Amino acid sequence: MKMPVLARSVLIALLLSLMAPLANGAMATPRSSICVDSYQPDDQMALAHVVSGPEYHIFILPFATDDHHWAMFDAQAGYVYQIDAAPGASPAVPVLHLYDEGGNLLAENDHYFNNDAEIWWWNNGADQTLYVETTEARELVGCAFNYTFSVTPWAPGAFQAQFGNQ
């Protein structure tokens, strides 16, 4: 029995979206057609997961608004960290907050590029674990409100070599 053309087209489109690489060539966390954020529950600092690379998130919390996403990473002394929440074509407007282990706010969005939220943070202290909270600026949720989250470490001297002393 042959699969109808429309069903075959939908299946092919779904498979291609699951395998779509990011702009830098890395593979994102697989996207689900049923609107599931595989990092849930992550709505509190105590539920933060360790960042493992570019991650696909969705602002979705059934029957509510204002979904919060928490992640954590180990920050080495002397490194600069680029923390990014990029919605791509999504209408989401992510907001980033960076905290230390004690829950003290260290930084918020430094700037936006379109709707991409970024924090550039230099760890001028000792090695430490940091926490990032991501929220949607308008407290909107739903399958369309998604983004790719990443943390990029820049070793001492690498940031200056890449960008100069601007």
Order of alpha helices (4+ residues) and beta strands (2+ residues): alpha-beta-beta-beta-beta-beta-beta-beta-beta-beta-beta-alpha
